[in-house]
Amino acid sequence: MDAADIVASVLVLGIIIGSLLSNVVVLICFLYNPEIRKQVPGLFILNLTFCNLLLSVSNMPLTLVGLITTGHPGGSGFCQIVGFLDTFLTTNSMLSMAALSIDRWVAVVFPLSYHSRIRHRDAVIALAYTWIHSLCFSTVATCRSWVGYHHLYASCTLCNVRAKGAGTQFIIFTVALHSLTFLLTLIVLCVTYLKVLKVARFHCKRIDVITMQTLLLLVDIHPSVRQKCLDEQKRRRQRATKKISTFIGTFVVCFTPYVITRIVELFSPWPISPHWGVLSKCLAYSKAASDPFVYSLLRHQYRKTCNLLANKVLKRSPLNSSSLRTENGAERRDNSNTTNNIQPTANKPLGQ
C-alpha cells in the first residue's frame, strides 16, 4: 500500500463509521417517534436509510478490503452479489431523493391540499416504482455478467472489462442507467426545489412588506429593534436559499464525479488514474453518511426525538448529579450553622 491507498482506506473507514452511526440514529428515531411514522416523508426517509445502511455493511467494507489487499476481495459469485447491490442501492437511494423533493414541492406549493394529494398509498406506489426501476437495471447487469471487481474503483460494481464482448450494449446500458437515475434525479431536484425556493422567497417578500409597513407606523420604535427586524428578514431569505443549496449541492458534489468518470471511462482511449477512481467512489459513498443530516437529523422533530432518547439513555444523570451537589452543599451549610449555634452555648457559664 502506498500513501494514497492508506489515505483512501482511512477515508472509507471514516465514511463507514459515520454512515452506520447516523443512519442507525435516524432508524431509531423513526421507530421511537409515532409522529414521524405517521408522516408520508417518513416512508421515503426510511427507504433511503435502509439503502444507506445496506450499502454501508455490504459495498463499503469490500472496497476497504480491496484497498488494503490491493486485490479481488472474495470469490467471483460473492462479488457479483455485491455488485448487484451496488447498482440496486445507489439507484434506489437516488430515486428516493427525487421522491422526497416532489413531496416537499407539493407541501410548499399546495399546502392546503397536501394531505389529499400525497397519501400513504401514493408513497407506497412511488416506493414500489423505485424498487422496480432499481431491480430492472441491477438484474440486467447481473444476468449479463456485467458486474464484478473493478480495479479502478477498488469495488464490486459495473465492470467494462467483463463486458468487452458486448461493448456497444454495455455502453448503451451504462448511459441509460446514469441518464434514468442520476440525470433524472438531478432534473427533478432542480425543478422541484427551485420552485420551492421561488414560493419561499415570495412568502418572505410578503412578510418583509408587512414588517416594513409596521416599522413605518411605529415612529417611536428604538433603532436597535428596527435593525433587529431587518436582520431577521435577511436571515429568513438566506435560510431558504441555504436549505435548497444543501439539497442540490450535496447530490451534485457526491455523485457527479463518479458518474462523469463512468461515462468518460467508456469512451476515453487513455487510462484513468486509480486514485481518482477510488476518490470518486468515496465521494459517492459519502452521500450515505450525509443524507441523515441533510434530510432528517437537522430537522426539529428528529432533534427533539434525539434529545428525548439521550435523556432516557442517560437517565438525566447530569441533572441528578447537579441536584446531588446542591443537596450536599445545603447539608454542609446546615451543619456549619448548627455548629455555630452550639459553640456559643457551650462556652456560656452555667449560671447564666
KEMIMAR-81985 format. One record per residue (C-alpha): residue number from 1; residue in three letters; y, z, x. Coordinates in Angstrom, 2 decimals, decimal comma, always signed. Example, Ala and Ser with C-alpha at 12.3 -4.5 7.8 and 13.67 -1.06 7.14 Angstrom:
[rec 1; ALA; [-4,50; +7,80; +12,30]]
[rec 2; SER; [-1,06; +7,14; +13,67]]
***
This chain:
[rec 1; MET; [+0,00; +0,00; +0,00]]
[rec 2; ASP; [+3,45; -0,88; +1,25]]
[rec 3; ALA; [+6,67; +0,93; +0,35]]
[rec 4; ALA; [+7,35; -1,32; -2,64]]
[rec 5; ASP; [+3,91; -0,59; -4,12]]
[rec 6; ILE; [+4,45; +3,16; -3,65]]
[rec 7; VAL; [+7,80; +2,98; -5,42]]
[rec 8; ALA; [+6,28; +0,89; -8,22]]
[rec 9; SER; [+3,38; +3,36; -8,59]]
[rec 10; VAL; [+5,77; +6,30; -8,86]]
[rec 11; LEU; [+7,83; +4,35; -11,39]]
[rec 12; VAL; [+4,79; +3,54; -13,54]]
[rec 13; LEU; [+3,61; +7,15; -13,35]]
[rec 14; GLY; [+7,03; +8,37; -14,48]]
[rec 15; ILE; [+7,04; +5,89; -17,37]]
[rec 16; ILE; [+3,55; +7,04; -18,45]]
[rec 17; ILE; [+4,57; +10,72; -18,47]]
[rec 18; GLY; [+7,88; +10,05; -20,21]]
[rec 19; SER; [+6,32; +7,77; -22,80]]
[rec 20; LEU; [+3,50; +10,18; -23,62]]
[rec 21; LEU; [+5,76; +13,23; -23,95]]
[rec 22; SER; [+8,49; +11,57; -26,01]]
[rec 23; ASN; [+6,15; +9,72; -28,36]]
[rec 24; VAL; [+3,99; +12,81; -28,90]]
[rec 25; VAL; [+7,13; +14,74; -29,87]]
[rec 26; VAL; [+8,02; +12,03; -32,40]]
[rec 27; LEU; [+4,50; +12,14; -33,82]]
[rec 28; ILE; [+4,61; +15,95; -34,13]]
[rec 29; CYS; [+7,99; +15,77; -35,90]]
[rec 30; PHE; [+6,59; +13,18; -38,31]]
[rec 31; LEU; [+3,58; +15,34; -39,13]]
[rec 32; TYR; [+5,58; +18,58; -39,37]]
[rec 33; ASN; [+8,55; +17,45; -41,47]]
[rec 34; PRO; [+7,66; +16,24; -45,01]]
[rec 35; GLU; [+11,15; +14,77; -45,47]]
[rec 36; ILE; [+10,59; +12,37; -42,58]]
[rec 37; ARG; [+7,24; +11,32; -44,03]]
[rec 38; LYS; [+8,86; +10,54; -47,40]]
[rec 39; GLN; [+11,34; +8,10; -45,87]]
[rec 40; VAL; [+10,43; +4,42; -45,62]]
[rec 41; PRO; [+11,68; +4,01; -42,00]]
[rec 42; GLY; [+9,25; +6,79; -41,05]]
[rec 43; LEU; [+6,35; +4,36; -41,56]]
[rec 44; PHE; [+7,86; +1,83; -39,15]]
[rec 45; ILE; [+8,60; +4,57; -36,62]]
[rec 46; LEU; [+5,03; +5,88; -36,97]]
[rec 47; ASN; [+3,63; +2,40; -36,29]]
[rec 48; LEU; [+5,95; +1,96; -33,30]]
[rec 49; THR; [+4,95; +5,38; -31,96]]
[rec 50; PHE; [+1,26; +4,52; -32,37]]
[rec 51; CYS; [+1,69; +1,30; -30,38]]
[rec 52; ASN; [+3,64; +3,06; -27,63]]
[rec 53; LEU; [+1,07; +5,86; -27,31]]
[rec 54; LEU; [-1,86; +3,46; -27,17]]
[rec 55; LEU; [-0,05; +1,35; -24,59]]
[rec 56; SER; [+0,62; +4,48; -22,53]]
[rec 57; VAL; [-3,05; +5,52; -22,39]]
[rec 58; SER; [-4,64; +2,07; -22,01]]
[rec 59; ASN; [-2,50; -0,51; -20,22]]
[rec 60; MET; [-0,15; +1,58; -18,12]]
[rec 61; PRO; [-2,89; +3,59; -16,32]]
[rec 62; LEU; [-4,71; +0,32; -15,49]]
[rec 63; THR; [-1,50; -1,05; -13,97]]
[rec 64; LEU; [-1,14; +2,15; -11,95]]
[rec 65; VAL; [-4,74; +1,83; -10,70]]
[rec 66; GLY; [-4,14; -1,84; -9,86]]
[rec 67; LEU; [-1,10; -0,92; -7,77]]
[rec 68; ILE; [-2,90; +1,88; -5,93]]
[rec 69; THR; [-6,12; -0,03; -5,21]]
[rec 70; THR; [-4,37; -3,43; -4,90]]
[rec 71; GLY; [-7,31; -4,93; -6,73]]
[rec 72; HIS; [-9,09; -5,52; -10,01]]
[rec 73; PRO; [-9,41; -2,23; -11,99]]
[rec 74; GLY; [-12,70; -2,06; -13,90]]
[rec 75; GLY; [-15,01; -4,84; -14,97]]
[rec 76; SER; [-14,13; -8,19; -16,49]]
[rec 77; GLY; [-15,12; -7,20; -20,03]]
[rec 78; PHE; [-13,13; -3,97; -19,88]]
[rec 79; CYS; [-10,10; -5,85; -18,56]]
[rec 80; GLN; [-10,35; -8,33; -21,44]]
[rec 81; ILE; [-10,25; -5,46; -23,94]]
[rec 82; VAL; [-7,17; -4,02; -22,22]]
[rec 83; GLY; [-5,61; -7,50; -22,12]]
[rec 84; PHE; [-6,25; -7,84; -25,87]]
[rec 85; LEU; [-4,47; -4,51; -26,42]]
[rec 86; ASP; [-1,56; -5,58; -24,21]]
[rec 87; THR; [-0,84; -8,66; -26,33]]
[rec 88; PHE; [-1,51; -6,88; -29,63]]
[rec 89; LEU; [+0,53; -3,72; -28,94]]
[rec 90; THR; [+3,51; -5,49; -27,40]]
[rec 91; THR; [+3,73; -7,96; -30,28]]
[rec 92; ASN; [+3,26; -5,22; -32,87]]
[rec 93; SER; [+5,96; -3,00; -31,36]]
[rec 94; MET; [+8,48; -5,86; -31,25]]
[rec 95; LEU; [+7,90; -6,73; -34,90]]
[rec 96; SER; [+8,19; -3,05; -35,83]]
[rec 97; MET; [+11,66; -3,01; -34,24]]
[rec 98; ALA; [+12,58; -6,06; -36,32]]
[rec 99; ALA; [+11,35; -4,29; -39,47]]
[rec 100; LEU; [+13,44; -1,22; -38,60]]
[rec 101; SER; [+16,55; -3,36; -38,16]]
[rec 102; ILE; [+16,01; -5,05; -41,55]]
[rec 103; ASP; [+15,58; -1,64; -43,17]]
[rec 104; ARG; [+18,82; -0,40; -41,59]]
[rec 105; TRP; [+20,65; -3,55; -42,71]]
[rec 106; VAL; [+19,57; -3,11; -46,33]]
[rec 107; ALA; [+20,50; +0,60; -46,24]]
[rec 108; VAL; [+24,04; -0,12; -44,98]]
[rec 109; VAL; [+24,84; -3,36; -46,84]]
[rec 110; PHE; [+23,17; -2,38; -50,15]]
[rec 111; PRO; [+23,36; +1,43; -50,20]]
[rec 112; LEU; [+23,24; +1,81; -53,99]]
[rec 113; SER; [+20,16; -0,40; -54,46]]
[rec 114; TYR; [+18,37; +0,53; -51,24]]
[rec 115; HIS; [+15,58; +2,55; -52,88]]
[rec 116; SER; [+14,82; -0,25; -55,32]]
[rec 117; ARG; [+14,87; -2,93; -52,60]]
[rec 118; ILE; [+12,89; -1,08; -49,90]]
[rec 119; ARG; [+9,93; +0,92; -51,20]]
[rec 120; HIS; [+6,84; +2,29; -49,51]]
[rec 121; ARG; [+4,85; -0,63; -50,88]]
[rec 122; ASP; [+7,26; -3,07; -49,23]]
[rec 123; ALA; [+6,97; -1,16; -45,94]]
[rec 124; VAL; [+3,16; -1,33; -46,10]]
[rec 125; ILE; [+3,33; -5,10; -46,72]]
[rec 126; ALA; [+5,69; -5,53; -43,75]]
[rec 127; LEU; [+3,38; -3,47; -41,53]]
[rec 128; ALA; [+0,37; -5,49; -42,70]]
[rec 129; TYR; [+2,19; -8,65; -41,62]]
[rec 130; THR; [+2,97; -7,21; -38,18]]
[rec 131; TRP; [-0,70; -6,32; -37,69]]
[rec 132; ILE; [-1,97; -9,74; -38,86]]
[rec 133; HIS; [+0,64; -11,52; -36,73]]
[rec 134; SER; [-0,31; -9,48; -33,67]]
[rec 135; LEU; [-4,07; -9,78; -34,26]]
[rec 136; CYS; [-3,88; -13,57; -34,55]]
[rec 137; PHE; [-2,30; -14,09; -31,14]]
[rec 138; SER; [-4,34; -11,44; -29,33]]
[rec 139; THR; [-7,62; -12,65; -30,89]]
[rec 140; VAL; [-6,97; -16,28; -29,98]]
[rec 141; ALA; [-6,13; -15,33; -26,39]]
[rec 142; THR; [-9,29; -13,21; -26,08]]
[rec 143; CYS; [-11,60; -15,76; -27,70]]
[rec 144; ARG; [-10,26; -18,49; -25,43]]
[rec 145; SER; [-10,76; -16,17; -22,39]]
[rec 146; TRP; [-7,08; -16,36; -21,53]]
[rec 147; VAL; [-6,78; -12,64; -20,77]]
[rec 148; GLY; [-7,77; -10,99; -17,51]]
[rec 149; TYR; [-6,39; -9,28; -14,45]]
[rec 150; HIS; [-3,14; -10,90; -13,30]]
[rec 151; HIS; [-2,23; -10,04; -9,70]]
[rec 152; LEU; [+1,42; -10,98; -10,28]]
[rec 153; TYR; [+1,83; -8,13; -12,77]]
[rec 154; ALA; [-0,99; -5,91; -11,44]]
[rec 155; SER; [-2,25; -5,56; -15,01]]
[rec 156; CYS; [-4,75; -6,93; -17,51]]
[rec 157; THR; [-2,79; -9,41; -19,60]]
[rec 158; LEU; [-2,47; -13,13; -20,34]]
[rec 159; CYS; [-3,60; -14,90; -17,18]]
[rec 160; ASN; [-2,83; -18,54; -16,45]]
[rec 161; VAL; [-5,41; -18,55; -13,63]]
[rec 162; ARG; [-8,19; -18,11; -16,20]]
[rec 163; ALA; [-6,69; -20,90; -18,36]]
[rec 164; LYS; [-6,46; -23,64; -15,74]]
[rec 165; GLY; [-8,97; -25,76; -17,64]]
[rec 166; ALA; [-6,71; -25,74; -20,71]]
[rec 167; GLY; [-3,30; -25,96; -19,12]]
[rec 168; THR; [-1,39; -27,65; -21,96]]
[rec 169; GLN; [-3,00; -25,50; -24,63]]
[rec 170; PHE; [-2,21; -22,33; -22,70]]
[rec 171; ILE; [+1,42; -23,41; -22,21]]
[rec 172; ILE; [+1,81; -24,13; -25,94]]
[rec 173; PHE; [+0,18; -20,81; -26,81]]
[rec 174; THR; [+2,38; -18,80; -24,42]]
[rec 175; VAL; [+5,60; -20,47; -25,57]]
[rec 176; ALA; [+4,62; -19,96; -29,23]]
[rec 177; LEU; [+3,71; -16,32; -28,59]]
[rec 178; HIS; [+7,05; -15,44; -27,00]]
[rec 179; SER; [+9,03; -17,56; -29,46]]
[rec 180; LEU; [+7,45; -15,94; -32,53]]
[rec 181; THR; [+7,60; -12,40; -31,11]]
[rec 182; PHE; [+10,37; -11,87; -28,55]]
[rec 183; LEU; [+12,77; -14,61; -29,70]]
[rec 184; LEU; [+12,17; -13,98; -33,41]]
[rec 185; THR; [+12,70; -10,24; -32,99]]
[rec 186; LEU; [+15,84; -10,78; -30,89]]
[rec 187; ILE; [+17,34; -13,06; -33,57]]
[rec 188; VAL; [+16,52; -10,55; -36,32]]
[rec 189; LEU; [+18,01; -7,69; -34,30]]
[rec 190; CYS; [+21,22; -9,57; -33,55]]
[rec 191; VAL; [+21,73; -10,84; -37,11]]
[rec 192; THR; [+20,98; -7,55; -38,88]]
[rec 193; TYR; [+22,69; -5,14; -36,50]]
[rec 194; LEU; [+25,81; -7,31; -36,15]]
[rec 195; LYS; [+26,07; -7,36; -39,95]]
[rec 196; VAL; [+25,64; -3,58; -39,94]]
[rec 197; LEU; [+28,40; -3,31; -37,34]]
[rec 198; LYS; [+30,66; -5,53; -39,44]]
[rec 199; VAL; [+30,18; -3,32; -42,51]]
[rec 200; ALA; [+30,64; -0,15; -40,45]]
[rec 201; ARG; [+33,90; -1,44; -38,98]]
[rec 202; PHE; [+35,11; -2,40; -42,46]]
[rec 203; HIS; [+34,48; +1,12; -43,73]]
[rec 204; CYS; [+36,09; +2,60; -40,61]]
[rec 205; LYS; [+39,14; +0,42; -41,22]]
[rec 206; ARG; [+39,43; +1,65; -44,80]]
[rec 207; ILE; [+39,15; +5,26; -43,65]]
[rec 208; ASP; [+41,77; +4,58; -40,97]]
[rec 209; VAL; [+44,19; +3,16; -43,54]]
[rec 210; ILE; [+43,77; +6,21; -45,79]]
[rec 211; THR; [+44,18; +8,52; -42,80]]
[rec 212; MET; [+47,38; +6,78; -41,67]]
[rec 213; GLN; [+48,83; +6,91; -45,18]]
[rec 214; THR; [+48,05; +10,62; -45,33]]
[rec 215; LEU; [+49,67; +11,22; -41,94]]
[rec 216; LEU; [+52,82; +9,40; -43,05]]
[rec 217; LEU; [+53,07; +11,58; -46,15]]
[rec 218; LEU; [+52,64; +14,77; -44,12]]
[rec 219; VAL; [+56,01; +14,72; -42,38]]
[rec 220; ASP; [+55,82; +18,30; -41,11]]
[rec 221; ILE; [+52,37; +17,88; -39,52]]
[rec 222; HIS; [+52,11; +19,04; -35,93]]
[rec 223; PRO; [+51,93; +16,20; -33,33]]
[rec 224; SER; [+48,70; +17,60; -31,89]]
[rec 225; VAL; [+46,99; +17,37; -35,29]]
[rec 226; ARG; [+48,22; +13,81; -35,73]]
[rec 227; GLN; [+46,88; +12,86; -32,29]]
[rec 228; LYS; [+43,55; +14,52; -33,07]]
[rec 229; CYS; [+43,18; +12,37; -36,21]]
[rec 230; LEU; [+43,97; +9,21; -34,24]]
[rec 231; ASP; [+41,43; +10,16; -31,57]]
[rec 232; GLU; [+38,79; +10,75; -34,24]]
[rec 233; GLN; [+39,44; +7,24; -35,61]]
[rec 234; LYS; [+38,87; +5,78; -32,15]]
[rec 235; ARG; [+35,66; +7,77; -31,62]]
[rec 236; ARG; [+34,37; +6,65; -35,02]]
[rec 237; ARG; [+34,80; +2,98; -34,11]]
[rec 238; GLN; [+33,25; +3,47; -30,67]]
[rec 239; ARG; [+30,27; +5,39; -32,11]]
[rec 240; ALA; [+29,22; +2,48; -34,34]]
[rec 241; THR; [+29,56; -0,04; -31,51]]
[rec 242; LYS; [+27,61; +2,18; -29,11]]
[rec 243; LYS; [+24,67; +2,56; -31,50]]
[rec 244; ILE; [+24,38; -1,17; -32,15]]
[rec 245; SER; [+24,69; -1,92; -28,43]]
[rec 246; THR; [+21,89; +0,57; -27,71]]
[rec 247; PHE; [+19,51; -1,03; -30,23]]
[rec 248; ILE; [+20,05; -4,58; -28,97]]
[rec 249; GLY; [+20,74; -3,75; -25,32]]
[rec 250; THR; [+17,54; -1,77; -24,66]]
[rec 251; PHE; [+15,46; -4,57; -26,19]]
[rec 252; VAL; [+17,14; -7,25; -24,09]]
[rec 253; VAL; [+17,10; -5,29; -20,82]]
[rec 254; CYS; [+13,46; -4,22; -21,13]]
[rec 255; PHE; [+11,79; -7,40; -22,41]]
[rec 256; THR; [+13,93; -10,33; -21,26]]
[rec 257; PRO; [+12,98; -10,25; -17,52]]
[rec 258; TYR; [+9,27; -10,13; -18,36]]
[rec 259; VAL; [+9,42; -12,94; -20,93]]
[rec 260; ILE; [+11,52; -15,17; -18,68]]
[rec 261; THR; [+9,09; -14,55; -15,81]]
[rec 262; ARG; [+6,15; -15,53; -18,04]]
[rec 263; ILE; [+7,88; -18,78; -19,05]]
[rec 264; VAL; [+9,04; -19,65; -15,52]]
[rec 265; GLU; [+5,52; -18,97; -14,25]]
[rec 266; LEU; [+4,20; -21,80; -16,45]]
[rec 267; PHE; [+6,47; -24,49; -15,06]]
[rec 268; SER; [+7,61; -23,36; -11,60]]
[rec 269; PRO; [+5,91; -25,07; -8,64]]
[rec 270; TRP; [+6,89; -22,15; -6,39]]
[rec 271; PRO; [+5,10; -18,79; -6,43]]
[rec 272; ILE; [+6,85; -15,79; -7,93]]
[rec 273; SER; [+7,17; -12,60; -5,90]]
[rec 274; PRO; [+4,58; -10,00; -6,96]]
[rec 275; HIS; [+7,22; -7,29; -6,53]]
[rec 276; TRP; [+9,39; -8,99; -9,14]]
[rec 277; GLY; [+6,38; -9,46; -11,44]]
[rec 278; VAL; [+5,50; -5,76; -11,28]]
[rec 279; LEU; [+9,15; -4,78; -11,78]]
[rec 280; SER; [+9,44; -6,95; -14,90]]
[rec 281; LYS; [+6,24; -5,41; -16,24]]
[rec 282; CYS; [+7,58; -1,91; -15,57]]
[rec 283; LEU; [+10,75; -2,77; -17,49]]
[rec 284; ALA; [+8,62; -3,89; -20,44]]
[rec 285; TYR; [+6,65; -0,63; -20,21]]
[rec 286; SER; [+9,87; +1,41; -20,11]]
[rec 287; LYS; [+10,66; +0,31; -23,66]]
[rec 288; ALA; [+7,79; +2,52; -24,83]]
[rec 289; ALA; [+9,48; +5,51; -23,18]]
[rec 290; SER; [+12,97; +4,72; -24,52]]
[rec 291; ASP; [+12,02; +3,91; -28,14]]
[rec 292; PRO; [+11,60; +7,57; -29,20]]
[rec 293; PHE; [+15,17; +8,32; -28,12]]
[rec 294; VAL; [+16,66; +5,09; -29,48]]
[rec 295; TYR; [+15,06; +5,29; -32,93]]
[rec 296; SER; [+14,11; +8,93; -33,51]]
[rec 297; LEU; [+14,86; +11,89; -31,29]]
[rec 298; LEU; [+18,64; +11,44; -31,18]]
[rec 299; ARG; [+18,88; +11,48; -34,98]]
[rec 300; HIS; [+19,95; +14,72; -36,64]]
[rec 301; GLN; [+16,76; +15,10; -38,69]]
[rec 302; TYR; [+14,49; +14,84; -35,65]]
[rec 303; ARG; [+16,71; +17,11; -33,54]]
[rec 304; LYS; [+16,63; +19,73; -36,28]]
[rec 305; THR; [+12,85; +19,48; -36,51]]
[rec 306; CYS; [+12,52; +19,79; -32,73]]
[rec 307; ASN; [+14,68; +22,94; -32,77]]
[rec 308; LEU; [+12,56; +24,45; -35,54]]
[rec 309; LEU; [+9,38; +23,67; -33,65]]
[rec 310; ALA; [+10,78; +25,06; -30,40]]
[rec 311; ASN; [+11,79; +28,30; -32,12]]
[rec 312; LYS; [+8,39; +28,52; -33,75]]
[rec 313; VAL; [+6,54; +27,99; -30,47]]
[rec 314; LEU; [+8,75; +30,38; -28,52]]
[rec 315; LYS; [+8,78; +32,82; -31,47]]
[rec 316; ARG; [+12,51; +33,32; -30,84]]
[rec 317; SER; [+11,78; +35,17; -27,60]]
[rec 318; PRO; [+15,35; +34,75; -26,28]]
[rec 319; LEU; [+16,71; +36,44; -29,39]]
[rec 320; ASN; [+14,13; +39,21; -29,16]]
[rec 321; SER; [+14,88; +39,84; -25,51]]
[rec 322; SER; [+18,64; +39,95; -26,15]]
[rec 323; SER; [+18,21; +42,33; -29,07]]
[rec 324; LEU; [+15,89; +44,45; -26,93]]
[rec 325; ARG; [+18,53; +44,63; -24,22]]
[rec 326; THR; [+21,13; +45,62; -26,83]]
[rec 327; GLU; [+18,87; +48,37; -28,19]]
[rec 328; ASN; [+18,16; +49,67; -24,68]]
[rec 329; GLY; [+21,87; +49,74; -23,89]]
[rec 330; ALA; [+22,65; +51,60; -27,10]]
[rec 331; GLU; [+19,88; +54,07; -26,35]]
[rec 332; ARG; [+21,26; +54,72; -22,88]]
[rec 333; ARG; [+24,74; +55,29; -24,33]]
[rec 334; ASP; [+23,36; +57,75; -26,87]]
[rec 335; ASN; [+21,51; +59,65; -24,16]]
[rec 336; SER; [+24,62; +59,86; -22,00]]
[rec 337; ASN; [+26,70; +61,08; -24,92]]
[rec 338; THR; [+24,09; +63,71; -25,73]]
[rec 339; THR; [+24,06; +64,89; -22,11]]
[rec 340; ASN; [+27,84; +65,12; -22,04]]
[rec 341; ASN; [+27,80; +67,22; -25,20]]
[rec 342; ILE; [+25,11; +69,55; -23,88]]
[rec 343; GLN; [+26,69; +70,21; -20,47]]
[rec 344; PRO; [+29,88; +71,99; -21,69]]
[rec 345; THR; [+27,81; +74,17; -23,97]]
[rec 346; ALA; [+25,53; +75,18; -21,11]]
[rec 347; ASN; [+28,46; +76,06; -18,87]]
[rec 348; LYS; [+30,18; +78,17; -21,54]]
[rec 349; PRO; [+29,83; +82,02; -21,14]]
[rec 350; LEU; [+27,54; +83,78; -23,58]]
[rec 351; GLY; [+30,23; +85,97; -25,00]]
[rec 352; GLN; [+32,41; +83,10; -26,04]]
***
